[in-house]
Amino acid sequence: MSLAIDHPDYNYRVVRQFAIMTVVWGIVGMAVGVLIAAQLAWPALNFDTPWFSYGRLRPLHTNAVIFAFGGCALMASAFYVVQRTCRVRVISDGLSAFVFWGWQSVIVLAVITLPLGITSRNVDRIVDAARPREIHFAA
């Protein structure tokens, strides 16, 4: 009788991908924060272009730090902890890859649309497809 515990082959690839992108988006988001802080001291850093103005880069900095940096860190930890706690591999490597690439594509679209001013108070509706909708019932 063996006392060895069988450990499944966990999917660390998606965990590694999210961890790497956590560092990348952290550097990008915080670099934008340093740029907009410098713009307050030296307004010439706007370069006389609307997409480098403080008003357009501030939402980019906030969204990059919260959703890109923080979101990737949370997803990396979630993929790691769920597999280890439940002692099972994620159900599908393809779905894990879809979650990773889908999240990265939403972040890249936000990075493109926010400085260009393609917004409606928040991230553009094309990017914001996962937003919860209100359901109204007829009386």
C-alpha positions as CSV (number, residue, x, y, z in Angstrom):
1,M,0.0,0.0,0.0
2,S,1.5,3.3,-1.1
3,L,1.0,6.5,0.9
4,A,1.9,8.7,-2.1
5,I,-0.7,11.1,-3.1
6,D,-1.4,11.5,-6.8
7,H,-1.2,15.1,-8.0
8,P,-2.9,16.0,-11.3
9,D,-0.9,17.7,-13.9
10,Y,-2.1,21.3,-13.2
11,N,-2.3,23.9,-15.9
12,Y,0.4,26.3,-14.9
13,R,0.6,27.8,-18.4
14,V,-2.3,30.2,-17.9
15,V,-1.1,31.1,-14.4
16,R,2.3,32.0,-15.8
17,Q,0.7,34.0,-18.7
18,F,-1.4,36.0,-16.3
19,A,1.6,36.5,-13.9
20,I,3.8,37.8,-16.7
21,M,1.1,40.1,-18.0
22,T,0.5,41.4,-14.4
23,V,4.1,42.7,-14.4
24,V,3.8,44.1,-18.0
25,W,0.5,45.9,-17.3
26,G,1.8,47.1,-13.9
27,I,4.8,48.7,-15.6
28,V,2.6,50.2,-18.4
29,G,-0.1,51.5,-16.0
30,M,2.4,53.0,-13.5
31,A,4.5,54.5,-16.3
32,V,1.4,56.3,-17.6
33,G,0.8,57.5,-14.0
34,V,4.4,58.9,-13.8
35,L,3.8,60.6,-17.2
36,I,0.6,62.3,-16.1
37,A,2.2,63.3,-12.8
38,A,5.0,64.9,-14.8
39,Q,2.5,66.7,-17.0
40,L,1.2,68.5,-13.9
41,A,4.7,69.8,-13.3
42,W,5.7,70.3,-16.9
43,P,2.6,71.0,-19.2
44,A,4.9,70.8,-22.3
45,L,4.8,67.0,-21.9
46,N,1.3,67.1,-23.5
47,F,3.1,67.5,-26.8
48,D,0.2,69.6,-28.0
49,T,-1.7,66.5,-29.0
50,P,-5.2,65.7,-27.5
51,W,-4.4,62.0,-27.0
52,F,-1.5,62.8,-24.7
53,S,-3.5,65.2,-22.6
54,Y,-4.0,64.7,-18.9
55,G,-7.7,64.3,-19.3
56,R,-7.4,61.3,-21.6
57,L,-4.4,59.6,-19.9
58,R,-5.8,59.7,-16.4
59,P,-8.6,57.2,-17.1
60,L,-6.1,55.1,-19.0
61,H,-3.8,55.1,-15.9
62,T,-6.7,54.3,-13.6
63,N,-8.1,51.5,-15.7
64,A,-4.7,50.0,-16.5
65,V,-3.7,49.8,-12.8
66,I,-7.1,48.5,-11.6
67,F,-8.3,46.2,-14.4
68,A,-5.1,45.3,-16.3
69,F,-2.6,45.0,-13.4
70,G,-5.1,44.0,-10.6
71,G,-7.3,41.9,-12.8
72,C,-4.4,39.9,-14.2
73,A,-3.1,39.3,-10.7
74,L,-6.5,38.2,-9.4
75,M,-7.0,35.8,-12.4
76,A,-3.5,34.3,-12.0
77,S,-4.1,33.7,-8.3
78,A,-7.6,32.3,-9.0
79,F,-6.4,29.9,-11.6
80,Y,-3.6,28.8,-9.3
81,V,-5.6,28.5,-6.1
82,V,-8.7,26.8,-7.6
83,Q,-6.6,24.0,-9.2
84,R,-4.5,23.5,-6.0
85,T,-7.4,23.7,-3.6
86,C,-9.7,21.4,-5.6
87,R,-6.8,19.1,-6.6
88,V,-8.1,19.0,-10.2
89,R,-6.9,20.4,-13.4
90,V,-9.0,23.1,-15.1
91,I,-11.6,21.5,-17.3
92,S,-10.3,22.9,-20.6
93,D,-7.0,24.3,-21.6
94,G,-8.8,26.0,-24.5
95,L,-11.2,27.8,-22.3
96,S,-8.3,28.9,-20.1
97,A,-6.5,30.3,-23.1
98,F,-9.8,32.0,-24.2
99,V,-10.1,33.7,-20.8
100,F,-6.5,34.9,-21.0
101,W,-6.6,36.1,-24.6
102,G,-10.1,37.6,-24.2
103,W,-9.0,39.6,-21.2
104,Q,-5.8,40.8,-22.9
105,S,-7.8,41.9,-26.0
106,V,-10.2,43.9,-23.9
107,I,-7.3,45.6,-22.1
108,V,-5.6,46.4,-25.4
109,L,-8.8,47.8,-26.9
110,A,-9.2,50.0,-23.8
111,V,-5.6,51.2,-24.2
112,I,-6.3,52.2,-27.8
113,T,-9.8,53.7,-27.3
114,L,-9.3,55.7,-24.1
115,P,-6.5,58.1,-25.4
116,L,-8.3,58.5,-28.7
117,G,-11.4,59.7,-26.9
118,I,-13.6,56.9,-28.1
119,T,-15.6,56.7,-24.9
120,S,-19.0,57.1,-23.4
121,R,-18.0,58.1,-19.8
122,N,-16.3,54.7,-19.5
123,V,-14.6,52.2,-21.7
124,D,-16.4,52.2,-25.1
125,R,-19.5,50.0,-25.4
126,I,-17.7,47.8,-28.0
127,V,-15.2,46.9,-25.4
128,D,-17.7,46.9,-22.6
129,A,-19.8,44.0,-23.9
130,A,-19.7,42.1,-20.6
131,R,-21.5,44.9,-18.8
132,P,-24.5,43.8,-16.8
133,R,-27.8,44.9,-18.4
134,E,-31.0,46.0,-16.7
135,I,-34.0,43.8,-17.5
136,H,-37.3,45.5,-17.6
137,F,-40.5,43.5,-17.5
138,A,-43.8,44.6,-19.0
139,A,-46.4,45.4,-16.4
